[in-house]
Amino acid sequence: MENANIIVVEDEQEISELILSQLKVLGHNILTFGDGKKALDYIQSNDGKEAANTHLFILDRMLPSVNGMEICKFIRLFNPTKTTPILMLTALSTPEQIVEGLDAGADDYMTKPFDLAILLARVRSLLRRREVSNRTPENKNILRHKELVVDLDQCKVWIEGQLLELTLSEYKILCCFMLSPGKVLTRNQLVEYIQDGPVHVTDRTIDTHIFGLRKKLGDYSAIIETIRGIGYRVVGHD
């Protein structure tokens, strides 16, 4: 995706200028903020009309005035930006801190110091996913990854024409992944997605369901990547 509108919220000037220069070379339109409150004020300005045209947010976590976690949560709750991808940059690198950022609504994360080539690859991936999600598919209730097909109307899954026998929890987890290709999903997010009624689901239960799902997916099990200490990610698909 070219000519994307990207907002970078980063208070370290050297890092901000590096990201700005590299993304401009790729043809993107970049707006930078070094203060969390100023970024938040801009997002809310004019009833969010300017922010609605943003294709990606890159947020530092530790910022003056308002931190990146609060901005991330607001973006996810604010109607004009609630589906806009968020890449969080953070020097807080423990699995627990990364999980906090993802649970706050970030689509992906990078820890500082970061590799510039990887950052640009993550940006491309998030922009590509946004572009794909904005397309109008022939059937919005059919999800595909190569020969893996999920029919949301029938609640059925096929691989190369063969019907898979999945439990309800396995089916829900697969749907969650297919609806968020390329996104890191924490165990907490998966628990919330499949929790239903009085049955108590834990993060360890999620691991058991993932194990069963991978076994049934066979050759397609590799699409589910384990992000150690954080959760899982399904490789992106068109």
Contacts in CASP RR format, 6 or more apart in sequence:
PFRMAT RR
TARGET T0000
AUTHOR 0000-0000-0000
METHOD contacts of the structure
MODEL  1
MENANIIVVEDEQEISELILSQLKVLGHNILTFGDGKKALDYIQSNDGKE
AANTHLFILDRMLPSVNGMEICKFIRLFNPTKTTPILMLTALSTPEQIVE
GLDAGADDYMTKPFDLAILLARVRSLLRRREVSNRTPENKNILRHKELVV
DLDQCKVWIEGQLLELTLSEYKILCCFMLSPGKVLTRNQLVEYIQDGPVH
VTDRTIDTHIFGLRKKLGDYSAIIETIRGIGYRVVGHD
1 55 0 8 1.000
1 124 0 8 1.000
1 127 0 8 1.000
1 128 0 8 1.000
1 130 0 8 1.000
1 131 0 8 1.000
2 26 0 8 1.000
2 27 0 8 1.000
2 28 0 8 1.000
3 27 0 8 1.000
3 28 0 8 1.000
3 29 0 8 1.000
4 28 0 8 1.000
4 29 0 8 1.000
4 55 0 8 1.000
4 56 0 8 1.000
4 127 0 8 1.000
5 28 0 8 1.000
5 29 0 8 1.000
5 31 0 8 1.000
5 53 0 8 1.000
5 54 0 8 1.000
5 55 0 8 1.000
5 56 0 8 1.000
6 23 0 8 1.000
6 28 0 8 1.000
6 29 0 8 1.000
6 30 0 8 1.000
6 31 0 8 1.000
6 54 0 8 1.000
6 55 0 8 1.000
6 56 0 8 1.000
6 57 0 8 1.000
6 58 0 8 1.000
6 123 0 8 1.000
7 30 0 8 1.000
7 31 0 8 1.000
7 32 0 8 1.000
7 33 0 8 1.000
7 39 0 8 1.000
7 42 0 8 1.000
7 43 0 8 1.000
7 51 0 8 1.000
7 54 0 8 1.000
7 56 0 8 1.000
7 57 0 8 1.000
7 58 0 8 1.000
8 16 0 8 1.000
8 19 0 8 1.000
8 20 0 8 1.000
8 23 0 8 1.000
8 30 0 8 1.000
8 31 0 8 1.000
8 32 0 8 1.000
8 33 0 8 1.000
8 58 0 8 1.000
9 32 0 8 1.000
9 33 0 8 1.000
9 34 0 8 1.000
9 36 0 8 1.000
9 39 0 8 1.000
9 57 0 8 1.000
9 58 0 8 1.000
9 59 0 8 1.000
9 60 0 8 1.000
9 63 0 8 1.000
9 68 0 8 1.000
9 71 0 8 1.000
10 16 0 8 1.000
10 19 0 8 1.000
10 32 0 8 1.000
10 33 0 8 1.000
10 34 0 8 1.000
10 58 0 8 1.000
10 59 0 8 1.000
10 60 0 8 1.000
10 63 0 8 1.000
10 89 0 8 1.000
11 34 0 8 1.000
11 35 0 8 1.000
11 36 0 8 1.000
11 60 0 8 1.000
11 62 0 8 1.000
11 63 0 8 1.000
11 64 0 8 1.000
12 60 0 8 1.000
15 60 0 8 1.000
15 89 0 8 1.000
15 112 0 8 1.000
16 32 0 8 1.000
16 34 0 8 1.000
18 116 0 8 1.000
19 30 0 8 1.000
19 58 0 8 1.000
19 119 0 8 1.000
20 30 0 8 1.000
20 32 0 8 1.000
22 116 0 8 1.000
22 120 0 8 1.000
23 30 0 8 1.000
23 120 0 8 1.000
23 123 0 8 1.000
24 30 0 8 1.000
26 120 0 8 1.000
31 42 0 8 1.000
33 39 0 8 1.000
33 42 0 8 1.000
34 63 0 8 1.000
34 64 0 8 1.000
35 63 0 8 1.000
35 64 0 8 1.000
35 65 0 8 1.000
36 63 0 8 1.000
36 64 0 8 1.000
36 65 0 8 1.000
36 66 0 8 1.000
36 67 0 8 1.000
36 68 0 8 1.000
36 71 0 8 1.000
37 64 0 8 1.000
37 65 0 8 1.000
37 66 0 8 1.000
38 65 0 8 1.000
39 63 0 8 1.000
39 66 0 8 1.000
39 71 0 8 1.000
40 66 0 8 1.000
40 70 0 8 1.000
40 71 0 8 1.000
40 74 0 8 1.000
42 50 0 8 1.000
42 51 0 8 1.000
43 51 0 8 1.000
43 71 0 8 1.000
43 74 0 8 1.000
43 75 0 8 1.000
43 78 0 8 1.000
43 81 0 8 1.000
44 51 0 8 1.000
44 78 0 8 1.000
45 51 0 8 1.000
47 80 0 8 1.000
48 78 0 8 1.000
48 80 0 8 1.000
48 81 0 8 1.000
49 80 0 8 1.000
51 78 0 8 1.000
51 80 0 8 1.000
51 81 0 8 1.000
51 84 0 8 1.000
52 80 0 8 1.000
52 81 0 8 1.000
54 81 0 8 1.000
54 84 0 8 1.000
55 84 0 8 1.000
55 85 0 8 1.000
55 127 0 8 1.000
55 130 0 8 1.000
56 84 0 8 1.000
56 85 0 8 1.000
56 86 0 8 1.000
56 87 0 8 1.000
56 123 0 8 1.000
56 126 0 8 1.000
56 127 0 8 1.000
56 130 0 8 1.000
57 71 0 8 1.000
57 72 0 8 1.000
57 75 0 8 1.000
57 81 0 8 1.000
57 84 0 8 1.000
57 85 0 8 1.000
57 86 0 8 1.000
57 87 0 8 1.000
58 86 0 8 1.000
58 87 0 8 1.000
58 88 0 8 1.000
58 89 0 8 1.000
58 123 0 8 1.000
59 68 0 8 1.000
59 71 0 8 1.000
59 72 0 8 1.000
59 86 0 8 1.000
59 87 0 8 1.000
59 88 0 8 1.000
59 89 0 8 1.000
59 106 0 8 1.000
60 68 0 8 1.000
60 88 0 8 1.000
60 89 0 8 1.000
60 90 0 8 1.000
61 67 0 8 1.000
61 68 0 8 1.000
61 69 0 8 1.000
61 88 0 8 1.000
61 89 0 8 1.000
61 90 0 8 1.000
61 91 0 8 1.000
61 92 0 8 1.000
61 101 0 8 1.000
62 68 0 8 1.000
62 90 0 8 1.000
62 91 0 8 1.000
62 92 0 8 1.000
63 71 0 8 1.000
68 88 0 8 1.000
69 100 0 8 1.000
69 101 0 8 1.000
69 104 0 8 1.000
72 86 0 8 1.000
72 88 0 8 1.000
72 101 0 8 1.000
72 104 0 8 1.000
72 105 0 8 1.000
72 106 0 8 1.000
73 104 0 8 1.000
73 105 0 8 1.000
75 81 0 8 1.000
75 82 0 8 1.000
75 84 0 8 1.000
75 86 0 8 1.000
75 105 0 8 1.000
76 82 0 8 1.000
76 86 0 8 1.000
76 104 0 8 1.000
76 105 0 8 1.000
83 133 0 8 1.000
84 130 0 8 1.000
85 107 0 8 1.000
85 108 0 8 1.000
85 126 0 8 1.000
85 127 0 8 1.000
85 129 0 8 1.000
85 130 0 8 1.000
86 105 0 8 1.000
86 106 0 8 1.000
86 107 0 8 1.000
86 108 0 8 1.000
87 106 0 8 1.000
87 107 0 8 1.000
87 108 0 8 1.000
87 109 0 8 1.000
87 110 0 8 1.000
87 122 0 8 1.000
87 123 0 8 1.000
87 126 0 8 1.000
88 101 0 8 1.000
88 106 0 8 1.000
88 108 0 8 1.000
88 109 0 8 1.000
88 110 0 8 1.000
89 109 0 8 1.000
89 110 0 8 1.000
89 111 0 8 1.000
89 112 0 8 1.000
89 114 0 8 1.000
90 97 0 8 1.000
90 98 0 8 1.000
90 101 0 8 1.000
90 109 0 8 1.000
90 110 0 8 1.000
90 111 0 8 1.000
90 112 0 8 1.000
91 111 0 8 1.000
91 112 0 8 1.000
92 98 0 8 1.000
92 111 0 8 1.000
93 111 0 8 1.000
93 112 0 8 1.000
95 228 0 8 1.000
95 229 0 8 1.000
95 230 0 8 1.000
98 109 0 8 1.000
98 111 0 8 1.000
98 230 0 8 1.000
99 186 0 8 1.000
99 188 0 8 1.000
99 229 0 8 1.000
99 230 0 8 1.000
99 231 0 8 1.000
101 109 0 8 1.000
102 109 0 8 1.000
102 184 0 8 1.000
102 185 0 8 1.000
102 186 0 8 1.000
102 189 0 8 1.000
102 230 0 8 1.000
103 186 0 8 1.000
103 188 0 8 1.000
103 189 0 8 1.000
107 126 0 8 1.000
107 129 0 8 1.000
107 183 0 8 1.000
107 184 0 8 1.000
108 122 0 8 1.000
108 125 0 8 1.000
108 126 0 8 1.000
108 182 0 8 1.000
108 183 0 8 1.000
108 184 0 8 1.000
109 184 0 8 1.000
110 118 0 8 1.000
110 119 0 8 1.000
110 122 0 8 1.000
125 182 0 8 1.000
125 236 0 8 1.000
129 181 0 8 1.000
129 182 0 8 1.000
129 183 0 8 1.000
129 236 0 8 1.000
132 181 0 8 1.000
132 238 0 8 1.000
141 151 0 8 1.000
141 152 0 8 1.000
141 153 0 8 1.000
142 149 0 8 1.000
142 150 0 8 1.000
142 151 0 8 1.000
142 152 0 8 1.000
143 149 0 8 1.000
143 150 0 8 1.000
143 152 0 8 1.000
143 175 0 8 1.000
143 178 0 8 1.000
143 179 0 8 1.000
144 150 0 8 1.000
144 237 0 8 1.000
145 178 0 8 1.000
145 181 0 8 1.000
145 220 0 8 1.000
145 223 0 8 1.000
145 234 0 8 1.000
145 235 0 8 1.000
145 236 0 8 1.000
145 237 0 8 1.000
146 220 0 8 1.000
146 237 0 8 1.000
147 159 0 8 1.000
147 160 0 8 1.000
147 161 0 8 1.000
148 157 0 8 1.000
148 158 0 8 1.000
148 159 0 8 1.000
148 217 0 8 1.000
148 220 0 8 1.000
148 223 0 8 1.000
149 157 0 8 1.000
149 158 0 8 1.000
149 159 0 8 1.000
149 161 0 8 1.000
150 156 0 8 1.000
150 157 0 8 1.000
150 174 0 8 1.000
150 175 0 8 1.000
150 178 0 8 1.000
151 157 0 8 1.000
151 158 0 8 1.000
152 175 0 8 1.000
155 171 0 8 1.000
156 163 0 8 1.000
157 163 0 8 1.000
157 164 0 8 1.000
157 166 0 8 1.000
157 171 0 8 1.000
157 174 0 8 1.000
158 164 0 8 1.000
159 217 0 8 1.000
159 218 0 8 1.000
159 220 0 8 1.000
164 216 0 8 1.000
164 217 0 8 1.000
165 216 0 8 1.000
166 174 0 8 1.000
166 213 0 8 1.000
166 216 0 8 1.000
167 209 0 8 1.000
168 196 0 8 1.000
169 194 0 8 1.000
169 201 0 8 1.000
169 205 0 8 1.000
169 209 0 8 1.000
170 209 0 8 1.000
170 212 0 8 1.000
170 213 0 8 1.000
170 216 0 8 1.000
172 193 0 8 1.000
172 194 0 8 1.000
173 190 0 8 1.000
173 193 0 8 1.000
173 194 0 8 1.000
173 206 0 8 1.000
173 209 0 8 1.000
173 210 0 8 1.000
173 213 0 8 1.000
174 213 0 8 1.000
176 185 0 8 1.000
176 189 0 8 1.000
176 190 0 8 1.000
176 193 0 8 1.000
176 194 0 8 1.000
177 185 0 8 1.000
177 223 0 8 1.000
177 224 0 8 1.000
177 232 0 8 1.000
177 234 0 8 1.000
178 234 0 8 1.000
178 237 0 8 1.000
180 234 0 8 1.000
181 234 0 8 1.000
181 235 0 8 1.000
181 236 0 8 1.000
181 237 0 8 1.000
182 233 0 8 1.000
182 234 0 8 1.000
182 235 0 8 1.000
182 236 0 8 1.000
183 233 0 8 1.000
183 234 0 8 1.000
184 227 0 8 1.000
184 230 0 8 1.000
184 231 0 8 1.000
184 232 0 8 1.000
184 233 0 8 1.000
185 231 0 8 1.000
185 232 0 8 1.000
185 233 0 8 1.000
186 230 0 8 1.000
186 231 0 8 1.000
187 203 0 8 1.000
187 206 0 8 1.000
187 207 0 8 1.000
187 231 0 8 1.000
188 203 0 8 1.000
190 206 0 8 1.000
190 231 0 8 1.000
190 232 0 8 1.000
191 201 0 8 1.000
191 202 0 8 1.000
191 203 0 8 1.000
191 205 0 8 1.000
191 206 0 8 1.000
194 201 0 8 1.000
194 206 0 8 1.000
194 209 0 8 1.000
195 201 0 8 1.000
210 224 0 8 1.000
210 232 0 8 1.000
213 221 0 8 1.000
213 224 0 8 1.000
214 221 0 8 1.000
214 224 0 8 1.000
215 221 0 8 1.000
217 223 0 8 1.000
217 224 0 8 1.000
223 234 0 8 1.000
223 235 0 8 1.000
223 237 0 8 1.000
224 232 0 8 1.000
224 233 0 8 1.000
224 234 0 8 1.000
225 232 0 8 1.000
225 233 0 8 1.000
225 234 0 8 1.000
225 235 0 8 1.000
226 232 0 8 1.000
227 233 0 8 1.000
END
